[in-house]
């Protein structure tokens, strides 16, 4: 029994067994909070992140392995790689998402869901409840599309 | 004048029970690890003190080479203990430590730390410290072998073991800890607690050797 094996297996168990299982719970909480006045986006993102624990670690490993292991600038370069990836890959995607949200809000859909028509929000929450397994499977499918990881 | 047989045998006895005492030091280090947090430890605290004692016990025969280096005669500690009752003490102590303390008591201690992990979670604290302590206790025999494998047999053996331990920590344990940090960051994000410091820590865990070079470059 090696201490190192223990930590590696504990990390694997948490990241590849427990977090993906909790993902479904977090999506369920997101739907419940969507009905009420509470903030729900955080739980939805947490559900996605639970499915991406291995991917996030692999991304950090890629960010931190672009220089030699004993390069004094390695931490700085790793941080810069992280910032580069966030600004040039993640933020444009987030920008596209915000445009979609903006168009939906302009067309009145957001208004009906969040403020004006609570009946629409309840119907959407009901649909979410009925489709919860499908939502988790869809999230898993999205995550699987990125299995290739971050490349430099 | 020749060293009396009884004194030579007492010296051999003390040196030959050192591996068993090193195991006991590691058990005490494991308990101290939980007292100091479990997932972290104090520099200069009980954990580092017991680890250092474990290393000293593993490398004491090599540390005695310093006396030879200084020109002082050191009686040979190798070979069997000639006095039968002293040999019996050595055998009994080693058997007691290996079969009672390490093979049974430490396992039970580790099991208690798993219970403690559940109780930690019940109280709203992090269970990770107790889980890591349980793993440390279960891994004591292999950790002792690891310490022995790092020693070079020279009079610098104690420092060589510390050096090897640092390399092992930076090269093997820290990358695994980076995964735990990512998992912790996701948990923190889900429960509305600060998560960015854990991502920064994960990057640092993956680049410990480079951070060491960075500090050296700054000097």
Interface residues (C-beta under 8 A of the other chain):
Chain A: X1 X2 X3 X4 X6 X7 X8 X10 X11 X12 X14 X15 X19 X22 X26 X42 X43 X45 X46 X49 X50 X53 X56 X57 X60 X61 X63 X64 X65 X67 X69 X70 X71 X72 X73 X74 X75 X78 X79 X82
Chain B: X131 X132 X135 X136 X138 X139 X141 X142 X143 X168 X172 X173 X175 X176 X177 X178 X179 X180 X182 X183 X185 X186 X189 X190 X192 X199 X200 X202 X203 X204 X206 X207 X209 X210 X211 X213 X214 X216 X217
